[in-house]
C-alpha cells in the first residue's frame, strides 16, 4: 500500500506582515488582523485574504499506510509556526505519500509555500518534478492532474470552476459527521482568545472528514471494493474510539451509525446551516484575486 496523507490547515491573518504592509505598528495583533481584512475588502470587494497574507496556526493530518491509520495534529499547542511547517514537510519527505486535500491547490498548499519561504524551510521532494528523481516526472505534487496530490474538490468538480462544493456539502452528501466543533469564521477570534486547543481539534475534524471523502473517492475510482471501504471505516472507528479524546470518540460514534442514518443526520445538521457563507468554496483563482479556501480561518 502506498502511503496517503490527508492535510488540512487553519490560519489567521499574518499581523506581522500587516504591520509592514499598512504601517500599523501602533495597533495590537487583533486590531491589525481586522484592519487587514477591512482594507482588503475595501480594495477588492473580497472578504477572504489571499494566501500570502495568512499564517498557519494548526496543521491536521490523517496518515494511512501499511501500519494503519493515524490522525494527528502536528506539534504541541505552543509550537511555533515554523515548527509546524517543518514537521509537515519532513513527514512528506519521509513517507513520500499521496497527498490529499480539499481545495488545497487553491489555498492550503500556496499558504504553506509562502510560509516555508518566510521561514526558510526546504522541501526537496515536494518541489521535485523529475529533474533529480525521474519517478516524479509524470507524478509530482505540483501538477494539477497528477495523483501524487489530489485536490478532491477540484477533481470531483471535473477540474473546472463551476459547481465546486464546500467540504460541508460533501459531508452532507455522504452522511459524514461534518463540522461540529467550530465554524471557520470563528478561528481568528478563537486564536486571539488563546483557544489554540479548540482550533487544533477543529482542524483535525476537517482532516478526518476529508479523509473519509477520500476513501469514497478511492471506491469511485475502483481502488476499493465495498468490503474494503467498510474495512476502512471500521479501522478508523477503532482508532478514534481508542484515542481517549472525547471529540474523537464522538466522531467515531457518529460513524458507527448506519449509512442512511448518517445521511439523514448530516442532512439535518446541514439544513440548519443553510444560508451561511462561512463554508463556501473558492472559484478558480484569477490574477490579483484571492483564492478562498473553505477549511481555513475566515471561511
C-alpha positions as CSV (number, residue, x, y, z in Angstrom):
1,X,0.0,0.0,0.0
2,X,1.3,3.4,-0.9
3,X,1.0,5.9,1.9
4,X,-1.7,8.5,1.9
5,X,-1.5,11.8,3.8
6,X,-4.7,13.9,4.1
7,X,-4.0,17.6,5.0
8,X,-5.9,20.5,6.5
9,X,-4.6,23.7,7.8
10,X,-6.1,26.5,9.9
11,X,-4.8,30.1,9.5
12,X,-5.2,33.6,10.7
13,X,-4.2,36.9,9.1
14,X,-0.4,37.5,9.5
15,X,-0.3,40.6,11.7
16,X,3.4,41.0,11.3
17,X,3.0,41.2,7.6
18,X,0.0,43.5,8.0
19,X,2.0,46.0,10.1
20,X,4.6,46.1,7.3
21,X,2.1,46.5,4.5
22,X,0.0,49.2,6.1
23,X,2.2,50.8,8.7
24,X,0.1,49.7,11.7
25,X,2.8,49.5,14.3
26,X,0.7,51.2,16.9
27,X,-2.1,48.6,16.8
28,X,-2.3,45.3,18.7
29,X,-2.4,42.0,16.9
30,X,-6.2,41.7,16.8
31,X,-6.6,45.2,15.5
32,X,-4.1,44.6,12.8
33,X,-5.8,41.5,11.7
34,X,-9.2,43.2,11.4
35,X,-7.6,46.2,9.6
36,X,-6.1,43.8,7.1
37,X,-9.5,42.2,6.4
38,X,-11.2,45.6,6.1
39,X,-8.5,47.0,3.8
40,X,-8.6,44.0,1.5
41,X,-12.4,44.0,1.3
42,X,-12.4,47.7,0.5
43,X,-9.8,47.3,-2.2
44,X,-11.2,44.1,-3.8
45,X,-14.7,43.5,-2.5
46,X,-13.5,40.1,-1.2
47,X,-13.7,39.1,2.5
48,X,-11.0,36.4,2.4
49,X,-7.4,37.4,2.3
50,X,-5.1,35.9,-0.3
51,X,-2.8,33.0,0.7
52,X,0.3,35.2,1.1
53,X,-1.4,37.2,3.9
54,X,-2.1,34.2,6.2
55,X,0.0,32.5,8.8
56,X,-0.6,28.9,10.0
57,X,-1.8,28.1,13.5
58,X,-2.7,24.4,13.1
59,X,-2.0,21.5,10.7
60,X,-4.1,18.4,10.9
61,X,-3.3,15.3,9.0
62,X,-4.5,11.7,8.6
63,X,-1.8,9.3,7.6
64,X,-2.8,5.9,6.1
65,X,-0.2,3.4,5.3
66,X,0.7,-0.3,5.9
67,X,0.9,0.4,9.7
68,X,-2.7,1.5,9.9
69,X,-4.4,4.9,10.0
70,X,-3.2,7.7,12.2
71,X,-5.0,11.0,12.7
72,X,-3.0,13.8,14.4
73,X,-2.4,17.5,14.8
74,X,1.3,18.4,14.3
75,X,3.3,19.8,17.1
76,X,2.2,20.9,20.6
77,X,-0.2,23.8,21.3
78,X,2.7,26.2,22.0
79,X,4.7,25.2,18.9
80,X,5.9,27.9,16.6
81,X,4.6,28.2,13.1
82,X,8.0,27.3,11.7
83,X,8.0,24.0,13.6
84,X,4.6,23.0,12.3
85,X,5.6,23.6,8.7
86,X,8.9,21.9,9.2
87,X,7.2,18.8,10.6
88,X,4.8,18.7,7.7
89,X,7.4,18.9,5.0
90,X,9.7,16.4,6.9
91,X,6.9,14.0,7.1
92,X,6.2,14.4,3.4
93,X,9.8,13.8,2.6
94,X,10.0,10.7,4.8
95,X,6.8,8.9,3.6
96,X,6.5,10.3,0.1
97,X,2.8,9.9,0.4
98,X,0.0,10.6,-2.0
99,X,-1.2,13.9,-0.6
100,X,-4.9,14.6,-0.4
101,X,-6.7,18.0,0.3
102,X,-10.0,19.8,-0.1
103,X,-9.3,22.9,-2.1
104,X,-5.6,22.5,-1.2
105,X,-4.4,23.6,-4.6
106,X,-6.0,27.0,-4.2
107,X,-5.3,27.6,-0.5
108,X,-3.5,25.1,1.8
109,X,-0.5,24.5,-0.4
110,X,0.0,28.1,-1.5
111,X,-0.1,29.2,2.1
112,X,2.4,26.5,3.1
113,X,4.6,27.6,0.1
114,X,4.7,31.2,1.3
115,X,5.2,30.3,4.9
116,X,8.1,27.9,4.1
117,X,9.6,30.7,2.0
118,X,9.2,33.0,5.0
119,X,10.8,30.6,7.5
120,X,13.5,29.2,5.0
121,X,12.3,25.7,5.2
122,X,13.4,23.3,2.4
123,X,11.0,20.8,0.9
124,X,13.0,19.0,-1.8
125,X,10.6,16.2,-2.6
126,X,7.6,18.5,-2.6
127,X,9.2,20.6,-5.3
128,X,10.6,17.7,-7.3
129,X,9.3,17.5,-10.9
130,X,11.7,14.8,-12.3
131,X,14.9,16.8,-12.6
132,X,16.6,14.9,-9.8
133,X,14.2,12.0,-9.4
134,X,12.6,10.6,-12.6
135,X,9.8,9.0,-10.5
136,X,8.4,12.5,-10.1
137,X,8.4,13.4,-13.8
138,X,4.9,12.2,-14.5
139,X,3.6,12.1,-11.0
140,X,4.5,15.0,-8.6
141,X,2.9,17.3,-6.1
142,X,2.8,20.4,-8.3
143,X,1.0,19.2,-11.4
144,X,-2.8,19.6,-11.3
145,X,-3.6,16.3,-13.0
146,X,-1.2,14.1,-11.2
147,X,-2.3,11.8,-8.4
148,X,0.6,12.5,-6.0
149,X,-1.5,15.4,-4.9
150,X,-5.3,15.1,-5.2
151,X,-7.4,18.2,-4.5
152,X,-10.7,16.4,-4.0
153,X,-12.8,19.5,-4.6
154,X,-11.1,20.2,-7.9
155,X,-11.1,16.6,-9.1
156,X,-14.7,15.8,-8.2
157,X,-15.8,19.1,-9.9
158,X,-14.2,18.0,-13.1
159,X,-11.2,20.4,-12.9
160,X,-13.3,23.4,-13.7
161,X,-14.6,26.4,-11.7
162,X,-18.3,25.7,-11.7
163,X,-20.2,23.7,-9.2
164,X,-17.4,23.4,-6.8
165,X,-18.9,22.4,-3.4
166,X,-17.8,23.1,0.1
167,X,-16.5,20.3,2.4
168,X,-19.7,20.7,4.4
169,X,-21.8,19.9,1.3
170,X,-19.6,16.8,0.5
171,X,-20.0,15.6,4.1
172,X,-23.8,16.0,3.9
173,X,-23.8,14.1,0.6
174,X,-22.1,11.2,2.1
175,X,-23.7,11.3,5.6
176,X,-20.4,12.1,7.3
177,X,-20.2,13.9,10.7
178,X,-19.1,17.2,9.1
179,X,-18.2,20.3,11.1
180,X,-19.4,20.2,14.7
181,X,-16.7,21.8,16.8
182,X,-16.4,25.3,15.4
183,X,-17.2,27.4,12.4
184,X,-14.3,28.5,10.2
185,X,-15.2,32.1,10.7
186,X,-14.6,31.7,14.4
187,X,-10.9,30.7,14.1
188,X,-9.5,34.2,14.3
189,X,-11.4,35.1,17.4
190,X,-10.5,31.7,19.0
191,X,-6.9,32.4,18.2
192,X,-7.0,35.9,19.8
193,X,-8.7,34.4,22.9
194,X,-5.9,31.9,23.2
195,X,-8.1,28.8,22.4
196,X,-5.5,27.1,20.3
197,X,-6.7,23.7,21.5
198,X,-10.1,24.3,20.1
199,X,-8.6,25.3,16.8
200,X,-6.5,22.2,16.7
201,X,-9.5,19.9,17.4
202,X,-11.5,21.7,14.7
203,X,-8.6,21.3,12.2
204,X,-8.3,17.5,12.8
205,X,-12.1,17.2,12.4
206,X,-11.8,18.8,8.9
207,X,-8.9,16.4,8.1
208,X,-10.9,13.4,9.2
209,X,-13.9,14.5,7.1
210,X,-11.5,15.0,4.1
211,X,-10.0,11.5,4.7
212,X,-13.5,9.9,4.6
213,X,-14.4,11.7,1.4
214,X,-11.1,10.4,0.0
215,X,-11.8,6.8,0.7
216,X,-15.2,7.2,-1.1
217,X,-13.3,8.7,-4.0
218,X,-10.9,5.7,-3.9
219,X,-14.0,3.5,-4.2
220,X,-15.4,5.6,-7.0
221,X,-12.1,5.1,-8.9
222,X,-12.2,1.3,-8.4
223,X,-9.3,1.3,-5.9
224,X,-11.5,-0.1,-3.1
225,X,-14.3,-2.7,-3.1
226,X,-17.4,-2.3,-0.9
227,X,-15.9,-4.7,1.6
228,X,-12.6,-2.8,1.8
229,X,-14.4,0.5,2.0
230,X,-16.3,-0.9,5.1
231,X,-13.0,-2.1,6.5
232,X,-11.5,1.4,6.2
233,X,-14.5,2.8,8.1
234,X,-14.0,0.1,10.8
235,X,-10.3,0.7,11.1
236,X,-10.7,4.5,11.6
237,X,-13.6,4.0,14.1
238,X,-11.4,1.7,16.2
239,X,-8.5,4.1,16.2
240,X,-10.8,7.0,17.2
241,X,-12.5,5.1,19.9
242,X,-9.2,4.1,21.5
243,X,-7.8,7.6,21.4
244,X,-9.3,8.6,24.7
245,X,-10.2,12.0,23.2
246,X,-13.8,12.9,23.7
247,X,-14.2,14.7,20.4
248,X,-12.7,11.8,18.5
249,X,-14.8,9.2,20.3
250,X,-17.9,11.3,19.5
251,X,-16.8,11.4,15.9
252,X,-16.5,7.6,15.9
253,X,-19.9,7.2,17.4
254,X,-21.4,9.1,14.5
255,X,-19.5,7.0,12.0
256,X,-20.9,3.8,13.6
257,X,-24.4,4.7,12.6
258,X,-25.9,3.0,9.6
259,X,-25.1,4.8,6.3
260,X,-28.7,6.0,5.7
261,X,-28.9,7.2,9.3
262,X,-25.7,9.1,8.9
263,X,-27.0,10.8,5.7
264,X,-30.2,11.8,7.4
265,X,-28.4,13.2,10.4
266,X,-25.9,15.1,8.3
267,X,-28.6,16.5,6.1
268,X,-30.5,17.8,9.2
269,X,-27.3,19.5,10.5
270,X,-26.5,20.9,7.1
271,X,-30.1,22.3,6.7
272,X,-29.6,24.2,10.0
273,X,-26.6,26.0,8.5
274,X,-28.4,26.9,5.2
275,X,-27.6,30.4,4.1
276,X,-24.3,30.6,6.0
277,X,-21.3,31.9,4.0
278,X,-18.6,30.6,6.3
279,X,-18.1,27.4,4.3
280,X,-18.4,28.3,0.7
281,X,-15.8,27.1,-1.8
282,X,-13.4,29.1,-3.9
283,X,-13.8,29.9,-7.5
284,X,-10.7,29.3,-9.7
285,X,-8.1,31.8,-8.6
286,X,-7.6,34.7,-11.0
287,X,-4.7,37.1,-11.2
288,X,-5.0,39.6,-8.3
289,X,-7.9,37.7,-6.8
290,X,-8.0,35.8,-3.5
291,X,-8.4,32.0,-3.6
292,X,-10.9,31.3,-0.9
293,X,-10.5,28.0,1.0
294,X,-13.4,26.7,2.9
295,X,-11.3,24.9,5.5
296,X,-9.1,27.8,6.5
297,X,-9.6,30.6,9.0
298,X,-12.2,33.1,7.9
299,X,-14.5,30.9,5.8
